Amino acid sequence: MVEIEARKFRTLFLSDVHLGSKGAKANFLLDFLKYHDADTIFLVGDIVDGWRLRRNWHWPQEHNDIVQKLLRKSRKGARILYIAGNHDEFLRDFQGTHFGGIEVMDRIMHETADGRKFLVIHGDQFDVVVRNARHIAYLGDWAYDAALAINTIMNRVRRLLGLRYWSFSAWAKFRVKKAVNFIGSFQTVVSDEARRIGADGVICGHIHHATIEQIDGIEYINTGDWVESCTAIVEHFDGRMELLSWTHLIGEQAGFAPVVQLADKRPKAANAA
């Protein structure tokens, strides 16, 4: 059993939970929220999966528990901002509205404790497929569901063989040249937008690829997702950014050895000569 200490941060960033889809790891996020709190919580899009809910209604109790957990945090004083994404784009019609204390918006500029300015945006606005070829985006969404189903079957077999958890869908995504090129192009375009508006960096979601890195002088941060990687970004009270990966429950629930990864992914400054 892994002992985990409760932690509080200045800011917490979550995205791509996809509540309403069968792939959402709601129990994992509930466990994460039990041990992590923040003065401000950004929900950086695709928290609710309207696309899948329109196709097939799926809303188990644990998905409702996530909503209630966030509302309780709001009542206890946390400021919660919901940045709409493409799967929950219906919320863009309610920008400026408060739902149970949760503010809805399309984008916002966040200033860290050390004075840096970050554009916070889901990122689908810079995905040419989502914006201009919606039918292809829907097809890609279906293919991603299929990859997740294969992932589940493969890991049942791996568990029987005594092997560790391994994500087929993540492996496939980063072995397909077009997917790799898309991620690189997306990162560049979103970083260019941050530079255009005078920001020091950008915090986004959308592509399910968590990272903190420098792109031509802009700090690019992606929150990842709660379908596969179970990742979040936190800001410490000194302004330092950290990528958290909450994967130990994947192993425990599937019969694998538990793993907890808490890694500061902010690029380190070079030592003075």
CORHU-V858112 format. One record per run of one state. SS is the DSSP state (H for helix, E for strand, - for the rest). FROM is the first residue (numbers start at 0). TO is the last residue. If there is no record, write none. Layout:
ss,from,to
SS,FROM,TO
SS,FROM,TO
This chain:
ss,from,to
-,0,5
E,6,13
-,14,17
E,18,18
-,19,24
H,25,34
E,35,42
-,43,46
E,47,47
-,48,48
H,49,54
-,55,59
H,60,74
-,75,77
E,78,82
-,83,87
H,88,93
-,94,96
E,97,98
-,99,100
E,101,104
-,105,105
E,106,110
-,111,115
E,116,120
-,121,122
H,123,125
-,126,126
H,127,131
-,132,132
H,133,159
-,160,166
H,167,174
-,175,175
H,176,195
-,196,199
E,200,203
-,204,209
E,210,214
-,215,216
E,217,221
-,222,229
E,230,234
-,235,239
E,240,244
-,245,246
H,247,253
-,254,259
E,260,262
-,263,272
